[in-house]
């Protein structure tokens, strides 16, 4: 058991740092697409009015104020099919031998209306436009130059009874252009959108499917008439559809409709991005939740309360690696001391993207992973085995067109370390790497290395090369990553091996002599 525990600890020590340095970074588009692939949450159940396509703010209980009266008159005058309504008040004007005559007419209960001095007019099943034409023609018979005009002064109103699955049984004020849909605010949440019955005063009974009329445009929203009674039936099965469909919503279905049917009919079909093999149905039975994953063409029968989720197709993202001088999850790239760089750790990140995204978008997304140690101007891209220099700085802060290139799956981007060091080698007392200080010359770094040794050819005989291999002038300002090489004296260089051999030989002879001095007395 102890052996297993020890092995687990050892594996964790070695594996965890590797995992920590292989982070995944997603582009904004990739992140959005990945979120869309998570399990879709069903939309909230829509209210009765929302199921019929109304916003709650669109409908309000009937009230009658000055603005409403004025708007009703304008609507009735402009609507050629405005029906003559009990209580309408009209104004008839014409000219006779005595001058201008104005007569007020009110539509009474019954089928006729009396026009003073001209007799009675039948009003049953007539529109105002028809009545206007008939009365004006009648006046012209008696007064050919009477210039008659019939206009609406006030529209009539009547009460319609509402019952059944209503919020309460009540009467609703209506007028000549009130339609059945105007009664919707009075329906309860258990009312049917598919079965609304209107009982007329003349004894006729008509059933209406408000969903078909209001949402699908099939049929006409009927005008209400005096004496009408509207009865809401209790709703049947109700389902909710969400996800990758053309129309999300809550729908009251009729009969034994299947999944295939409701997606085509109520949701108006699925989107091209939908996963046709993965339609989720959530169902509650006696408080127990069940989930089903069904094919889009399934004849799966639906029940009241079913929540249908149409999932999007799984989207496969491209991936490139970005490695080198990057910050890891701890926000560090290396460990440093004041004088020398002790170690540098390469970090590898995996960048996921959507097809068509550019190198620029990747760089902009990953700016938080760059640090002072990242040599952004010295980066390069490895694509299909070919290495190409690519200047991240010019793309990020300039107008380089390289950034417009599209990413390709399996690209590798290498970001070198921008080492703030200067290397001093050769005939110095302490060769090595030293912290870069802007503005310093070679003498400063040679002094930091303990100065030249006796083996130096000359204190002024050295070469300076920058990071790109270019030889710099002795008096030049030393850039970061430069190498200063102090030349050695040729004679000393050649003599040193000889001295080393002689010293080694002398040492061997000394060891042999000492050994003989110890052994000889014992022999003789």
C-alpha positions as CSV (number, residue, x, y, z in Angstrom):
1,X,0.0,0.0,0.0
2,X,2.8,2.4,0.9
3,X,4.5,1.7,-2.4
4,X,1.2,2.6,-4.3
5,X,0.9,5.8,-2.4
6,X,4.5,6.8,-3.1
7,X,4.1,6.0,-6.8
8,X,0.9,8.1,-6.9
9,X,2.7,11.1,-5.3
10,X,5.7,10.7,-7.7
11,X,3.3,10.6,-10.7
12,X,1.5,13.7,-9.5
13,X,4.7,15.6,-9.1
14,X,5.8,14.8,-12.6
15,X,2.4,14.9,-14.4
16,X,0.7,17.9,-12.9
17,X,3.3,20.5,-14.1
18,X,2.9,19.1,-17.6
19,X,-0.9,19.4,-17.4
20,X,-0.6,22.9,-16.0
21,X,1.5,24.0,-18.9
22,X,-0.8,22.6,-21.6
23,X,-3.7,25.0,-21.2
24,X,-6.5,25.5,-23.8
25,X,-7.4,29.0,-24.9
26,X,-10.6,29.5,-27.0
27,X,-11.3,32.3,-29.4
28,X,-14.5,34.4,-28.7
29,X,-16.3,32.7,-31.6
30,X,-15.2,29.2,-30.4
31,X,-16.3,29.9,-26.9
32,X,-19.7,31.1,-28.1
33,X,-20.1,27.9,-30.2
34,X,-19.0,25.7,-27.4
35,X,-21.6,27.3,-25.0
36,X,-24.3,26.7,-27.6
37,X,-23.4,23.0,-27.6
38,X,-24.2,22.7,-23.9
39,X,-27.6,21.2,-22.9
40,X,-30.3,23.7,-23.9
41,X,-32.5,24.9,-21.1
42,X,-36.2,24.9,-22.0
43,X,-37.7,28.3,-22.4
44,X,-40.2,29.4,-19.9
45,X,-43.8,28.5,-20.5
46,X,-45.5,31.3,-22.5
47,X,-48.7,32.8,-21.2
48,X,-52.0,32.5,-23.0
49,X,-51.6,35.9,-24.7
50,X,-48.0,35.2,-25.7
51,X,-49.1,31.9,-27.2
52,X,-51.3,33.9,-29.6
53,X,-48.4,36.2,-30.5
54,X,-49.3,39.2,-28.3
55,X,-47.0,41.0,-26.0
56,X,-48.5,41.5,-22.6
57,X,-48.3,45.3,-23.0
58,X,-50.3,45.2,-26.3
59,X,-53.5,44.1,-24.6
60,X,-55.4,45.8,-21.8
61,X,-58.9,45.6,-20.4
62,X,-61.3,47.8,-22.3
63,X,-61.6,51.4,-21.1
64,X,-63.3,54.3,-22.8
65,X,-61.7,57.8,-22.7
66,X,-61.7,60.9,-24.9
67,X,-58.8,59.7,-26.9
68,X,-60.4,56.3,-27.5
69,X,-63.7,58.0,-28.6
70,X,-61.9,60.1,-31.1
71,X,-59.8,57.2,-32.5
72,X,-63.0,55.0,-32.8
73,X,-64.6,57.7,-34.9
74,X,-61.6,57.9,-37.2
75,X,-61.4,54.1,-37.5
76,X,-65.1,53.7,-38.2
77,X,-65.1,56.5,-40.8
78,X,-62.1,55.1,-42.6
79,X,-63.2,51.4,-42.5
80,X,-65.5,50.7,-45.4
81,X,-66.9,47.6,-43.7
82,X,-67.7,49.3,-40.4
83,X,-71.1,47.8,-39.4
84,X,-74.0,50.0,-38.3
85,X,-74.0,49.5,-34.5
86,X,-76.7,50.1,-32.0
87,X,-76.0,53.4,-30.2
88,X,-74.1,55.0,-33.2
89,X,-74.8,58.7,-33.4
90,X,-74.7,60.3,-36.9
91,X,-75.0,63.8,-38.2
92,X,-76.9,64.5,-41.4
93,X,-76.5,67.9,-43.0
94,X,-78.1,69.2,-46.2
95,X,-79.4,72.4,-47.7
96,X,-83.1,73.2,-48.4
97,X,-85.1,76.3,-49.2
98,X,-84.6,77.6,-45.6
99,X,-80.9,77.1,-45.6
100,X,-78.5,74.6,-43.9
101,X,-80.2,71.8,-42.0
102,X,-78.5,69.6,-39.5
103,X,-80.2,66.5,-38.1
104,X,-78.9,64.1,-35.4
105,X,-79.5,60.4,-35.9
106,X,-79.1,57.6,-33.4
107,X,-79.2,53.9,-34.3
108,X,-81.9,52.3,-32.2
109,X,-82.5,48.6,-31.3
110,X,-84.4,47.0,-34.1
111,X,-83.9,46.8,-37.8
112,X,-84.9,50.3,-38.9
113,X,-84.0,53.9,-38.3
114,X,-86.2,56.9,-38.8
115,X,-84.7,59.9,-40.8
116,X,-86.8,63.0,-40.1
117,X,-88.7,64.4,-43.1
118,X,-87.5,61.4,-45.2
119,X,-89.0,58.3,-43.7
120,X,-87.4,55.1,-42.3
121,X,-84.3,53.2,-43.4
122,X,-83.5,49.5,-42.9
123,X,-80.2,49.1,-40.8
124,X,-80.0,45.3,-40.5
125,X,-76.7,43.8,-41.8
126,X,-75.6,47.1,-43.4
127,X,-72.3,48.9,-43.2
128,X,-72.0,52.7,-42.5
129,X,-70.8,53.2,-46.0
130,X,-74.0,51.6,-47.4
131,X,-76.2,53.6,-45.0
132,X,-74.4,56.9,-45.9
133,X,-74.9,56.3,-49.7
134,X,-78.6,55.4,-49.2
135,X,-79.5,58.3,-47.0
136,X,-77.7,60.9,-49.2
137,X,-79.4,59.5,-52.3
138,X,-82.7,59.8,-50.5
139,X,-82.1,63.5,-49.6
140,X,-81.1,64.3,-53.2
141,X,-84.4,63.0,-54.4
142,X,-86.1,65.8,-52.6
143,X,-83.4,68.4,-52.8
144,X,-81.3,67.8,-55.9
145,X,-79.0,70.6,-54.9
146,X,-79.1,69.8,-51.2
147,X,-75.4,68.7,-51.0
148,X,-76.2,66.1,-48.2
149,X,-73.5,64.6,-46.0
150,X,-73.8,61.8,-43.3
151,X,-70.9,61.6,-40.8
152,X,-70.3,59.7,-37.6
153,X,-70.4,61.7,-34.4
154,X,-70.0,58.9,-31.9
155,X,-69.7,55.1,-32.2
156,X,-72.1,52.9,-30.4
157,X,-71.1,50.3,-27.7
158,X,-72.6,47.1,-26.5
159,X,-71.8,44.4,-24.0
160,X,-70.4,40.9,-24.8
161,X,-70.7,38.1,-22.1
162,X,-67.5,36.1,-21.4
163,X,-67.5,32.8,-19.6
164,X,-66.0,29.3,-19.4
165,X,-62.3,29.1,-18.7
166,X,-62.1,32.9,-18.2
167,X,-60.5,34.8,-15.3
168,X,-64.1,35.4,-14.3
169,X,-67.5,35.4,-15.9
170,X,-68.1,39.0,-16.9
171,X,-69.4,41.3,-19.6
172,X,-67.0,43.3,-21.8
173,X,-67.7,46.6,-23.4
174,X,-67.3,46.3,-27.2
175,X,-68.0,48.4,-30.3
176,X,-68.6,47.9,-34.0
177,X,-64.9,47.0,-34.8
178,X,-64.3,44.8,-31.8
179,X,-63.1,41.4,-32.8
180,X,-62.9,38.1,-31.0
181,X,-59.2,38.6,-30.3
182,X,-60.1,41.6,-28.1
183,X,-61.5,39.2,-25.5
184,X,-58.1,37.4,-25.1
185,X,-57.1,39.4,-22.0
186,X,-60.1,37.9,-20.2
187,X,-59.0,34.2,-20.8
188,X,-57.5,32.3,-17.9
189,X,-54.2,30.3,-18.3
190,X,-56.1,27.1,-18.5
191,X,-58.2,28.3,-21.5
192,X,-57.9,26.8,-24.9
193,X,-56.4,28.8,-27.8
194,X,-57.9,26.2,-30.2
195,X,-61.5,26.1,-29.1
196,X,-63.4,29.3,-28.5
197,X,-67.2,29.3,-29.1
198,X,-69.3,32.4,-29.9
199,X,-73.1,32.2,-29.3
200,X,-74.9,34.9,-31.3
201,X,-78.2,36.6,-30.5
202,X,-79.8,35.1,-33.6
203,X,-79.2,31.6,-32.3
204,X,-76.1,30.7,-34.4
205,X,-73.1,28.9,-32.7
206,X,-69.6,29.1,-34.2
207,X,-66.3,27.7,-33.0
208,X,-63.0,29.4,-33.7
209,X,-59.4,28.3,-33.5
210,X,-57.6,31.5,-32.3
211,X,-54.2,29.9,-32.7
212,X,-54.8,29.2,-36.4
213,X,-56.3,32.7,-36.9
214,X,-53.7,34.7,-35.0
215,X,-50.4,32.7,-35.4
216,X,-50.9,30.9,-38.7
217,X,-53.1,33.4,-40.5
218,X,-55.7,30.8,-41.4
219,X,-59.2,32.2,-41.1
220,X,-60.6,35.6,-40.1
221,X,-60.8,37.1,-36.7
222,X,-64.6,37.7,-36.5
223,X,-66.3,40.9,-35.5
224,X,-68.3,40.8,-32.3
225,X,-72.0,41.7,-32.4
226,X,-74.5,42.9,-29.8
227,X,-75.8,40.0,-27.7
228,X,-72.7,37.7,-28.4
229,X,-71.6,35.3,-25.7
230,X,-68.0,34.1,-25.8
231,X,-67.1,30.8,-24.1
232,X,-63.5,29.6,-23.6
233,X,-63.1,25.8,-23.5
234,X,-60.5,24.1,-21.3
235,X,-57.2,23.6,-23.0
236,X,-55.8,20.3,-24.2
237,X,-52.2,19.1,-24.2
238,X,-49.6,21.8,-24.2
239,X,-45.9,21.5,-25.1
240,X,-42.9,23.8,-25.2
241,X,-40.4,23.8,-28.0
242,X,-36.9,25.5,-27.8
243,X,-33.5,25.3,-29.3
244,X,-32.5,25.1,-33.0
245,X,-35.9,25.7,-34.5
246,X,-37.4,28.5,-36.6
247,X,-40.0,29.4,-33.9
248,X,-39.7,28.7,-30.2
249,X,-42.7,28.8,-28.0
250,X,-45.5,27.1,-26.1
251,X,-48.2,25.4,-28.2
252,X,-51.5,23.8,-27.5
253,X,-51.6,20.7,-29.7
254,X,-54.6,18.8,-30.9
255,X,-55.1,15.0,-31.0
256,X,-52.3,12.5,-30.8
257,X,-49.6,14.6,-32.6
258,X,-46.1,13.3,-32.9
259,X,-42.7,14.9,-32.5
260,X,-42.1,15.0,-36.2
261,X,-45.4,16.7,-36.7
262,X,-45.1,19.4,-34.1
263,X,-41.6,20.4,-35.2
264,X,-42.7,20.8,-38.7
265,X,-46.1,22.5,-37.9
266,X,-45.7,24.5,-34.8
267,X,-41.9,25.2,-34.7
268,X,-42.0,25.8,-38.5
269,X,-39.1,23.3,-39.0
270,X,-35.7,23.0,-37.5
271,X,-32.6,25.1,-38.4
272,X,-29.9,23.8,-40.7
273,X,-27.5,23.7,-37.7
274,X,-29.7,21.3,-35.8
275,X,-28.6,17.8,-34.8
276,X,-31.4,15.8,-36.4
277,X,-30.3,12.7,-34.5
278,X,-30.5,14.4,-31.1
279,X,-33.9,15.8,-30.2
280,X,-34.4,16.0,-26.4
281,X,-37.7,15.5,-24.7
282,X,-38.1,16.2,-21.0
283,X,-41.3,14.7,-19.5
284,X,-42.7,14.7,-15.9
285,X,-44.9,11.8,-14.9
286,X,-46.2,11.9,-11.3
287,X,-43.4,14.2,-10.3
288,X,-40.7,12.0,-11.8
289,X,-38.5,13.5,-14.5
290,X,-37.6,11.5,-17.6
291,X,-35.4,12.4,-20.6
292,X,-35.5,11.0,-24.1
293,X,-33.1,11.5,-27.0
294,X,-35.0,11.0,-30.3
295,X,-34.5,11.3,-34.0
296,X,-36.2,14.2,-35.7
297,X,-38.3,11.9,-37.9
298,X,-39.6,10.0,-34.9
299,X,-43.3,9.2,-34.5
300,X,-42.8,9.6,-30.7
301,X,-46.2,10.6,-29.2
302,X,-46.3,13.7,-27.1
303,X,-48.0,14.3,-23.7
304,X,-49.1,17.4,-21.9
305,X,-46.2,19.3,-20.4
306,X,-43.5,17.9,-22.6
307,X,-40.5,20.1,-23.2
308,X,-38.8,19.6,-26.5
309,X,-35.2,20.7,-27.0
310,X,-33.6,20.7,-30.4
311,X,-29.8,20.5,-30.0
312,X,-27.4,22.1,-32.4
313,X,-25.0,19.9,-34.4
314,X,-21.6,19.4,-32.7
315,X,-19.2,21.9,-34.1
316,X,-15.6,20.7,-34.6
317,X,-13.0,23.4,-33.9
318,X,-9.5,23.8,-35.3
319,X,-6.5,23.9,-33.0
320,X,-3.0,25.3,-33.1
321,X,-0.2,25.3,-30.6
322,X,1.5,28.4,-29.3
323,X,4.6,27.6,-27.4
324,X,7.6,29.3,-25.9
325,X,7.8,32.5,-23.7
326,X,4.3,32.5,-22.4
327,X,2.8,32.9,-19.0
328,X,1.3,29.7,-17.4
329,X,-1.6,29.4,-15.0
330,X,0.6,31.0,-12.2
331,X,1.4,34.0,-14.4
332,X,5.2,33.4,-14.6
333,X,7.5,32.4,-17.4
334,X,10.9,31.9,-15.7
335,X,13.0,32.3,-12.5
336,X,15.6,35.0,-12.4
337,X,18.2,36.4,-10.0
338,X,19.8,39.8,-10.1
339,X,22.8,38.7,-12.1
340,X,22.1,35.6,-14.1
341,X,19.2,33.7,-15.7
342,X,19.0,30.5,-13.8
343,X,16.2,28.7,-15.7
344,X,13.5,29.3,-18.3
345,X,10.4,27.2,-18.7
346,X,8.6,26.8,-22.1
347,X,4.8,26.9,-21.9
348,X,2.6,25.3,-24.5
349,X,-0.9,26.6,-25.1
350,X,-3.6,25.1,-27.4
351,X,-5.6,27.7,-29.2
352,X,-9.0,26.6,-30.5
353,X,-10.7,28.5,-33.3
354,X,-13.5,28.5,-35.8
355,X,-12.6,28.0,-39.5
356,X,-11.8,31.3,-41.2
357,X,-10.4,33.1,-38.1
358,X,-7.2,35.1,-38.6
359,X,-3.8,35.1,-37.0
360,X,-4.5,38.6,-35.8
361,X,-7.6,37.5,-33.9
362,X,-5.5,34.8,-32.2
363,X,-2.8,37.2,-31.2
364,X,-5.3,39.7,-29.8
365,X,-7.0,37.0,-27.8
366,X,-3.8,35.8,-26.3
367,X,-2.3,39.2,-25.3
368,X,-2.8,38.3,-21.6
369,X,-0.4,35.4,-22.0
370,X,2.5,37.5,-23.3
371,X,5.0,39.0,-20.9
372,X,8.2,41.0,-20.9
373,X,10.1,37.7,-21.7
374,X,8.1,37.2,-24.9
375,X,10.1,38.2,-28.0
376,X,7.0,39.1,-30.1
377,X,9.1,40.4,-33.0
378,X,11.1,37.2,-33.3
379,X,8.2,34.7,-33.6
380,X,7.8,32.2,-36.3
381,X,5.2,29.9,-37.7
382,X,5.7,26.2,-38.5
383,X,3.1,25.1,-41.1
384,X,3.4,21.8,-43.0
385,X,7.0,21.4,-41.9
386,X,8.0,24.9,-43.2
387,X,9.2,27.5,-40.7
388,X,8.3,31.2,-41.5
389,X,9.3,34.3,-39.5
390,X,6.2,36.2,-38.3
391,X,6.3,39.5,-36.4
392,X,3.7,39.5,-33.7
393,X,4.5,43.1,-32.7
394,X,3.9,44.4,-36.2
395,X,0.6,42.6,-36.3
396,X,-0.5,43.7,-32.8
397,X,0.7,47.3,-32.9
398,X,1.2,47.9,-36.6
399,X,-0.5,47.3,-39.9
400,X,1.1,44.1,-41.0
401,X,-0.9,42.1,-43.5
402,X,0.5,38.9,-42.1
403,X,-2.2,39.1,-39.4
404,X,-4.9,38.6,-42.0
405,X,-3.7,35.1,-42.9
406,X,-6.2,32.5,-41.7
407,X,-5.3,29.9,-39.1
408,X,-4.8,26.3,-40.2
409,X,-5.3,23.3,-38.1
410,X,-2.1,22.0,-36.6
411,X,-0.2,25.2,-37.1
412,X,2.6,25.8,-34.5
413,X,3.6,29.3,-33.4
414,X,6.9,29.6,-31.6
415,X,7.5,32.6,-29.3
416,X,11.2,32.9,-28.3
417,X,12.3,34.3,-25.0
418,X,13.4,37.9,-25.1
419,X,16.3,37.4,-22.6
420,X,17.3,40.5,-20.8
421,X,20.9,39.2,-20.5
422,X,24.3,39.8,-22.0
423,X,26.8,36.9,-22.2
424,X,30.5,37.4,-21.5
425,X,32.9,34.6,-22.5
426,X,36.6,34.1,-23.0
427,X,39.5,35.4,-20.9
428,X,37.5,36.8,-18.0
429,X,37.5,35.7,-14.4
430,X,33.8,34.8,-14.2
431,X,32.3,34.1,-17.6
432,X,28.5,33.7,-17.8
433,X,25.3,35.6,-18.4
434,X,24.5,39.0,-16.7
435,X,21.4,41.1,-16.4
436,X,21.0,43.5,-19.3
437,X,21.2,47.2,-18.4
438,X,20.2,49.7,-21.2
439,X,22.8,52.1,-22.4
440,X,25.9,50.2,-21.1
441,X,29.0,49.4,-23.2
442,X,31.2,46.3,-23.2
443,X,33.4,47.6,-20.4
444,X,30.5,47.5,-18.0
445,X,29.8,43.8,-18.6
446,X,33.5,42.9,-18.6
447,X,33.8,44.5,-15.2
448,X,30.7,42.5,-14.1
449,X,32.5,39.3,-15.2
450,X,35.5,40.1,-12.9
451,X,37.6,41.7,-15.5
452,X,40.1,40.1,-17.9
453,X,42.5,37.4,-16.8
454,X,46.3,37.2,-17.5
455,X,45.4,34.9,-20.4
456,X,43.7,37.8,-22.2
457,X,45.5,39.0,-25.3
458,X,44.5,42.5,-24.5
459,X,41.9,44.2,-22.4
460,X,40.6,45.9,-25.6
461,X,40.8,42.8,-27.8
462,X,37.2,41.4,-27.9
463,X,34.3,40.9,-30.3
464,X,30.7,41.9,-29.8
465,X,27.9,40.1,-31.7
466,X,24.2,40.8,-31.3
467,X,21.5,38.2,-31.2
468,X,21.4,38.0,-35.0
469,X,25.1,37.4,-35.4
470,X,26.0,40.9,-36.5
471,X,29.4,42.2,-35.2
472,X,29.1,45.5,-33.3
473,X,31.6,48.3,-32.8
474,X,33.6,48.3,-29.5
475,X,32.0,51.6,-28.5
476,X,28.5,50.5,-29.3
477,X,25.7,50.4,-26.8
478,X,25.3,46.7,-25.9
479,X,21.8,45.3,-26.8
480,X,20.1,42.5,-24.9
481,X,21.2,39.0,-25.8
482,X,24.6,40.2,-27.1
483,X,27.7,38.1,-26.7
484,X,31.0,39.6,-25.7
485,X,34.0,37.3,-26.4
486,X,37.4,38.3,-24.8
487,X,40.2,36.9,-26.9
488,X,43.0,34.9,-25.3
489,X,46.8,35.3,-25.8
490,X,47.8,32.8,-28.6
491,X,51.1,31.9,-26.8
492,X,49.4,31.2,-23.5
493,X,46.8,29.2,-25.4
494,X,49.4,27.0,-27.1
495,X,51.6,26.7,-24.0
496,X,48.8,25.8,-21.6
497,X,48.4,22.2,-23.0
498,X,52.1,21.6,-22.6
499,X,52.2,22.9,-19.1
500,X,49.2,20.7,-18.3
501,X,51.0,17.6,-19.7
502,X,54.2,18.3,-17.9
503,X,52.4,18.9,-14.6
504,X,50.5,15.7,-15.1
505,X,53.7,13.7,-15.8
506,X,55.5,15.2,-12.8
507,X,52.6,14.3,-10.6
508,X,52.7,10.7,-11.8
509,X,56.4,10.4,-11.3
510,X,56.0,11.8,-7.8
511,X,53.4,9.3,-7.0
512,X,55.6,6.4,-8.3
513,X,58.6,7.6,-6.3
514,X,56.6,7.8,-3.1
515,X,55.2,4.3,-3.7
516,X,58.8,2.9,-4.2
517,X,60.0,4.6,-1.0
518,X,57.4,2.7,0.9
519,X,57.8,-0.6,-0.8
520,X,61.6,-0.9,-1.1
521,X,62.5,-1.3,2.6
522,X,60.2,-4.2,2.8
523,X,61.8,-5.8,-0.2
524,X,65.4,-5.5,0.9
